[in-house]
Amino acid sequence: METITNYQLIVGVVMIVVFMTAILSRKMSALTALITIPLIFGFIAGFGTSTLEFAWSGIESVGPTVAMLVFAITYFGVMLATGLFDPLTGFVLKFMKGDPLRVLVGTAIMSSLLSLDGDGTTTIMIMVAALLPVYNKLGISRVWLAIFIIMPNGAINLMPWGGPTARLLAVLPIDSGALLLRLLPMILIGVLVSISIAFFVGLKERKRLGITDIEFSAQARQLTEDETALRRPKLAWFNLVLTLLVLIAIIAVGIPGPLVFPFGIAIALIVNYRDLKLERKALETVADALVHVVLMILGAGILLGILDASGLAARMAEVIISVVPASWGGVFTFILALVAAPLVWIMNNDAFYFGAFPILAETASLYGFSDMQIAISSLAGQSLRGFSPVIPSLYFMAAYLKIEFSDYQKKIILPCCIAFVGSLIAAALVGAF
């Protein structure tokens, strides 16, 4: 990591502004912006050939994520091809009765339940597989599906086994049970905000689309000849048990997903498709998604690497800390929450909790705040990660749903900001400030 000069800091800030402007204005695709803008600005900042080393370190850092997503996409893609989620789709359709309001609220509730495993990628895979046909049939924008998957997931991810909280517990000596008890209001408010926004959007969608009077069946759309050939309704129970065992192995037993999913894929293919031609067709159903997802994640790794490995992200954190007047010490945990929000938006959880957060926590402790208050304040800003440009799974979701990442960002910014306000209120209620 290099010593960052003021010039390089300014270039780094401009890089972020240019990057966000490029994708929000749709002047560039997210993929090309992720690759070209960080590299160009890395050289402009004077990092020279080290820019390439930083980019490579970022690509290496997302390696485990790529492995998880490739195997997870393939596994759930094969399950989708067998028709495992068809009964669930049929049930959802019948229960929601063609009402966009019920669909959107149901999406938020379903995401909240599925997110309890702490793995956002698995939640995305299951939710998309189950509900995308519903959205397509009723004409609801897939962007709303993405939003109401991510918002509840972000709230539930504050559980001690979720990514940000698990990292925080590694830095601060806090009892996880006590922390969970204090975090429950924040988690609950986050879920309620998500459901409330889904209800509001649902009312508008119901007015726009109406309640569709359609014949519901196990299929949300007409299957093609190839899709019909791949369906395995007689093996539905086997596939369901296999999927549950895979999830239990990952969630309860703690075996890494990149090790469990390949075995699941192999067993699923052997049992469902003894004809090698059909096996190849089943794998081809996920090939397109895999290409997009892998490219997006590796591209995000380049941006993340240049921000982190160069020291730009850490230097930005130091500057933000330095502008806080000493006289504001009595409300420093509130300031911490406000400062942490943009930091967790632009930095990954590892970089924030193992890099910037210790500096913030030490400063807060000097003002007399407890570790519990510091912890809760730092987690309030997680609401804004729903539209962060450095989270690979968001690019994966956009690619999987075939939506523009910029369209997703534009629509989720306001809901995430509302959720952030709710998190601040929850933190205040438990005495964090």
LINKANOR-V348171 format. One record per backbone hydrogen bond with DSSP energy under -0.5 kcal/mol. NH is the residue of the N-H (numbers start at 1). CO is the residue of the C=O. Records with the same first field share a line. If there is no record, write none. Layout:
NH=CO  CO
This chain:
2=310
4=2
9=5
10=6
11=7
12=8
13=9
14=10
15=11
16=12
17=13
18=14
19=15
20=16
21=17
22=18
23=19
24=20
25=21
27=22
28=22
33=29
34=30
35=31
36=32
37=33
38=33
39=35
40=36
41=37
42=38
43=39
44=40
45=41
46=43
47=42
50=47
51=48
52=49
53=49
54=50
55=51
56=52
57=53
58=54
59=55
60=56
61=57
62=58
63=60
66=62
67=63
68=64
69=65
70=66
71=67
72=68
73=69
74=70
75=71
76=72
77=73
78=74
79=75
80=76
81=77
82=78
83=79  80
84=79
86=83
87=83
89=85
90=86
91=87
92=88
93=89
94=90
95=91
96=92
97=93
98=93
99=96
100=98
103=99
104=100
105=101
106=102
107=103
108=104
109=105
110=106
111=107
112=108
113=109
114=110
115=111
116=113
117=114
118=115
120=118
123=119
124=120
125=121
126=122
127=123
128=124
129=125
130=126
131=127
132=128
135=131
136=132
137=133
138=134
139=135
140=135
144=141
145=141
146=142
147=143
148=144
149=145  146
150=146
151=147
153=149
154=150
155=151
156=152
157=153
158=155
159=156
162=159
165=157
166=162
167=163
168=164
169=165
170=166
171=167  168
172=168
174=172
179=175
180=176
181=177
182=178
183=179
184=180
187=183
188=184
189=185
190=186
191=187
192=188
193=189
194=190
195=191
196=192
197=193
198=194
199=195
200=196
201=197
202=198
203=199
204=200
205=201
206=202
207=203
208=204
209=205
210=205  206
212=98  210
214=212
216=214
228=224
229=225
230=226
231=227  228
232=82
235=232
236=233
239=235
240=236
241=237
242=238
243=239
244=240
245=241
246=242
247=243
248=244
249=245
250=246
251=247
252=248
253=248
255=249
259=256
260=256
261=257
263=259
264=260
265=261
266=262
267=263
268=264
269=265
270=266
271=267
272=268
273=269
276=274
279=275
280=276
281=277
282=278
283=279
284=280
285=281
286=283
287=284
288=284
290=286
291=287
292=288
293=289
294=290
295=291
296=292
297=293
298=294
299=295
300=296
301=297
302=298
303=299
304=300
305=301
306=302
307=303
308=304
309=305
310=305  306
311=308
313=307
315=311
316=312
317=313
318=314
319=315
320=316
321=317
322=318
323=319  320
324=321
325=323
328=325
329=326
331=328
332=329
334=331
335=331
336=332
337=333
338=334
339=335
340=336
341=337
342=338
343=339
344=340
345=341
346=342
347=343
352=348
353=349
354=350
355=351
356=351
357=352
359=355  356
360=356
361=357
362=358
363=359
364=360
365=361
366=362
367=363  364
368=365
369=364
374=370
375=371
376=372
377=373
378=374
379=375
380=376  377
382=379
383=380
384=381
385=382
386=383
387=384
388=385
390=345
391=388
392=390
394=391
395=391
396=392
397=393
398=394
399=395
400=396
401=397
402=398
403=398
408=404
409=405
410=406
411=407
412=408
413=409
415=411
416=412
417=413
418=414
419=415
420=416
421=417
422=418
423=419
424=420
425=421
426=422
427=423
428=424
429=425
430=426
431=428
432=427
